[in-house]
Amino acid sequence: MSLQRPTEQLVDALSGALEPVRPIAPLWRQVLALGAAWALCAAVAAIWIGVRPHANLGRGAESDALAATLALLGASGLTAGIASRVPGRERLALAAGAALAAGLGIVAILCLSRSGSLFEAGWFAADAGCVRRALLLGIPTGLLAAALALRGAPWRARSAALALAIGAAGAGALLVHLGCPSQDPRHWLLAHALAPLASGGLAGLALARILERLGRLGALHEESVVDPSRE
């Protein structure tokens, strides 16, 4: 009887702390939602900055390569971020993460292949406008991605947050690149790629801290349910 009583108390404690499980939306629905958010941003960009892919995709091989790379970063980053928080999607998350790393590598190669410096005199005044627009156009997709990540499984917080933030920044930067009339490759690399992606990485670190903190709080809650004396 002495052994049975603690067992009954443990069962009562566990059953009393049960909460409804919040379902995780299927991955395809999350992808569609992020695609819709990006399409809305594209519509805003078409009115705001005049996105014109028919003109800007033909202004040189370097511009076209950067546009393709930004598209890769946006799609792979967002996919890797949300897939890493969905149970059973680990392989897709790894594949998308590898594509994201490849895209970042291409950006690095494009930057290092330049003969001159990216940071010329007066670069901030010349480039700040496109950097600001890229980040603003990436915010709606990024906020939705962060909300989906918060509702996902509580693991891989750091990699998910970084992938989502860089992906959202890349998605916004692509719209700016397709709408910017500049013919300067230095401007493309700095204002359309390097600065927005770096800013996205910093935002990802902040989001990672939030996800990690929520994960720790969830773990502490589970421990207190198993062992009420820890409360």
Beta strands, then each sheet from edge to edge (+ up, - down):
end
